[in-house]
Amino acid sequence: MLEIMGIICILYGVLILRFSLTDNDAFFRARHARSIVAAFGRNGARKVYGIMGIFGIIIGLMVLIF
């Protein structure tokens, strides 16, 4: 079960990181991202989501390794 959780975290991290690097307009206009964009601006939100993506990948790898 933990392996599946680790894989899901890695996939989540890769997806979020991809959206932040490519500046996906549909992602940043979505309801869940509007508050982050309003608080940090578009480029700041990209950085926040990039950090979240990297964090998700690291957590997933840690779950798989340990």
N, CA and C of each residue as an Amber inpcrd file, in Angstrom:
protein
   198
   0.8180000  -1.1940000   0.0000000   0.0000000   0.0000000   0.0000000
   0.8620000   1.2580000   0.0000000   1.9630000   1.2400000   0.7480000
   2.8300000   2.4120000   0.7800000   3.4790000   2.6700000  -0.5730000
   3.7360000   1.6210000  -1.3270000   4.3330000   1.8000000  -2.6540000
   3.3930000   2.5920000  -3.5570000   2.1110000   2.2780000  -3.4690000
   1.1260000   2.9980000  -4.2840000   1.0680000   4.4620000  -3.8650000
   1.1180000   4.7160000  -2.5740000   1.1010000   6.0830000  -2.0730000
   2.3350000   6.8540000  -2.5410000   3.4780000   6.2070000  -2.5200000
   4.6980000   6.8390000  -2.9980000   4.6270000   7.1670000  -4.4820000
   4.1000000   6.2420000  -5.2660000   3.9680000   6.4800000  -6.7100000
   2.9920000   7.6140000  -6.9850000   1.9000000   7.6730000  -6.2290000
   0.9320000   8.7590000  -6.4060000   1.5670000  10.1060000  -6.0640000
   2.3580000  10.1590000  -5.0030000   3.0420000  11.4050000  -4.6370000
   4.0210000  11.8360000  -5.7190000   4.7400000  10.8900000  -6.2840000
   5.6870000  11.2200000  -7.3510000   4.9490000  11.7310000  -8.5830000
   3.8680000  11.0640000  -8.9650000   3.0920000  11.5130000 -10.1240000
   2.4900000  12.8930000  -9.9010000   1.9780000  13.1280000  -8.6970000
   1.4570000  14.4420000  -8.3370000   2.5490000  15.5060000  -8.4620000
   3.7190000  15.2030000  -7.9310000   4.8290000  16.1560000  -7.9860000
   5.2690000  16.4590000  -9.4050000   5.3590000  15.4190000 -10.2170000
   5.7710000  15.6220000 -11.6160000   4.7300000  16.4540000 -12.3620000
   3.4560000  16.1620000 -12.1370000   2.3920000  16.9010000 -12.8180000
   2.3870000  18.3720000 -12.4120000   2.4560000  18.6400000 -11.1270000
   2.4560000  20.0220000 -10.6400000   3.7060000  20.7590000 -11.1180000
   4.8420000  20.0930000 -11.0780000   6.0790000  20.7180000 -11.5430000
   5.9980000  21.0280000 -13.0310000   5.4280000  20.1210000 -13.8050000
   5.2670000  20.3480000 -15.2500000   4.3790000  21.5590000 -15.5100000
   3.2560000  21.6470000 -14.7970000   2.3620000  22.7890000 -14.9820000
   3.0340000  24.1000000 -14.5890000   3.8340000  24.0800000 -13.5450000
   4.4840000  25.3200000 -13.1200000   5.5850000  25.7300000 -14.0910000
   6.2980000  24.7720000 -14.6580000   7.3740000  25.1050000 -15.6000000
   6.8500000  25.5630000 -16.9560000   5.7200000  24.9890000 -17.3880000
   5.1820000  25.3370000 -18.7080000   4.1940000  26.4880000 -18.6460000
   3.8850000  26.9940000 -17.4480000   2.9510000  28.1050000 -17.2630000
   1.6030000  27.7920000 -17.9120000   1.0600000  26.6340000 -17.5660000
  -0.2070000  26.1650000 -18.1160000  -1.3360000  27.0980000 -17.6860000
  -1.9580000  27.7680000 -18.6530000  -2.9710000  28.7740000 -18.3660000
  -4.2100000  28.1650000 -17.7200000  -4.6440000  27.0200000 -18.2000000
  -5.8380000  26.3890000 -17.6390000  -5.6220000  26.0010000 -16.1760000
  -4.4340000  25.5610000 -15.8400000  -4.1410000  25.1860000 -14.4560000
  -4.1850000  26.4010000 -13.5420000  -3.6040000  27.5050000 -13.9520000
  -3.5310000  28.6730000 -13.0840000  -4.8290000  29.4620000 -13.0420000
  -5.7610000  29.1760000 -13.9520000  -7.0810000  29.7960000 -13.8830000
  -8.0770000  28.9380000 -13.1300000  -7.6860000  27.7260000 -12.7510000
  -8.5840000  26.8260000 -12.0270000  -8.9000000  27.3900000 -10.6360000
 -10.0200000  26.9620000 -10.1090000 -10.5040000  27.4960000  -8.8350000
  -9.5130000  27.2980000  -7.6940000  -8.8590000  26.1510000  -7.6580000
  -7.9420000  25.8610000  -6.5490000  -6.6650000  26.6960000  -6.6160000
  -6.3250000  27.2070000  -7.7790000  -5.0790000  27.9610000  -7.9160000
  -5.2930000  29.4750000  -7.8430000  -6.5170000  29.9160000  -7.9210000
  -6.7760000  31.3610000  -7.9360000  -6.2960000  32.0620000  -6.6820000
  -6.4690000  31.4380000  -5.5350000  -6.0600000  32.0980000  -4.2930000
  -4.5410000  32.2410000  -4.2200000  -3.8110000  31.2490000  -4.7080000
  -2.3430000  31.3330000  -4.7290000  -1.9070000  32.4120000  -5.7150000
  -2.5510000  32.4680000  -6.8850000  -2.2150000  33.4870000  -7.8800000
  -2.5380000  34.8720000  -7.3430000  -3.6560000  35.0090000  -6.6460000
  -4.0260000  36.3150000  -6.0810000  -3.0360000  36.7420000  -4.9970000
  -2.5520000  35.8020000  -4.2250000  -1.6500000  36.1400000  -3.1220000
  -0.2270000  36.4180000  -3.5920000   0.2580000  35.6630000  -4.5710000
   1.6680000  35.7580000  -4.9620000   1.8970000  36.3070000  -6.3670000
   0.8450000  36.4880000  -7.1380000   1.0210000  36.8700000  -8.5370000
   1.2870000  35.6200000  -9.3690000   1.2450000  35.7800000 -10.6760000
   1.3740000  34.6110000 -11.5540000   2.7510000  33.9540000 -11.4310000
   3.8160000  34.7550000 -11.4950000   5.1600000  34.1760000 -11.3970000
   5.4400000  33.6220000 -10.0050000   4.9390000  34.2740000  -8.9800000
   5.0980000  33.7560000  -7.6290000   4.3650000  32.4400000  -7.4370000
   3.1730000  32.3470000  -8.0310000   2.4090000  31.1010000  -7.9470000
   3.1340000  29.9830000  -8.6760000   3.7810000  30.3020000  -9.7780000
   4.5620000  29.2850000 -10.4850000   5.6790000  28.7580000  -9.5990000
   6.3240000  29.6580000  -8.8590000   7.3970000  29.2320000  -7.9540000
   6.8410000  28.3920000  -6.8060000   5.7180000  28.8120000  -6.2420000
   5.1100000  28.0620000  -5.1420000   4.7330000  26.6640000  -5.6050000
   4.0900000  26.5680000  -6.7670000   3.6990000  25.2540000  -7.2680000
   4.9180000  24.4350000  -7.6960000   5.9630000  25.0790000  -8.1600000
   7.1960000  24.3550000  -8.4630000   7.8000000  23.7370000  -7.2190000
   7.8060000  24.4930000  -6.1320000   8.3150000  23.9760000  -4.8590000
   7.4210000  22.8390000  -4.3640000   6.1090000  22.9880000  -4.5130000
   5.2000000  21.9220000  -4.1080000   5.4380000  20.6570000  -4.9280000
   5.7130000  20.8200000  -6.2180000   5.9910000  19.6670000  -7.0670000
   7.2600000  18.9510000  -6.6580000   8.2980000  19.7110000  -6.3970000
   9.5610000  19.1060000  -5.9460000   9.3620000  18.4130000  -4.6010000
   8.6110000  19.0520000  -3.7120000   8.3260000  18.4600000  -2.4100000
   7.5570000  17.1460000  -2.5620000   6.5790000  17.1160000  -3.4750000
   5.8220000  15.8960000  -3.7140000   6.6940000  14.7660000  -4.2270000
   7.6200000  15.0940000  -5.1290000   8.5390000  14.0810000  -5.6580000
   9.4400000  13.5430000  -4.5400000   9.9700000  14.4320000  -3.7180000
  10.8490000  14.0100000  -2.6210000  10.1010000  13.1290000  -1.6290000
   8.8840000  13.5260000  -1.2570000   8.0950000  12.7240000  -0.3200000
   7.8020000  11.3570000  -0.9200000   7.4410000  11.3050000  -2.1980000
   7.1770000  10.0320000  -2.8480000   8.3900000   9.1330000  -2.8700000
   9.5350000   9.7000000  -3.1580000  10.7660000   8.9070000  -3.1680000
  11.1140000   8.4000000  -1.7670000  10.9110000   9.2350000  -0.7680000
  11.1890000   8.8070000   0.5970000  10.2590000   7.6680000   1.0280000
   9.0010000   7.7440000   0.6200000   8.0590000   6.6780000   0.9520000
   8.4850000   5.3720000   0.2700000   8.9270000   5.4680000  -0.9780000
   9.3500000   4.2650000  -1.6860000  10.6390000   3.6730000  -1.1290000
  11.5460000   4.5230000  -0.7160000  12.8440000   4.0420000  -0.2380000
  12.7300000   3.4940000   1.1790000  12.0140000   4.2000000   2.0520000
  11.9530000   3.7880000   3.4630000  10.6500000   3.1120000   3.6530000
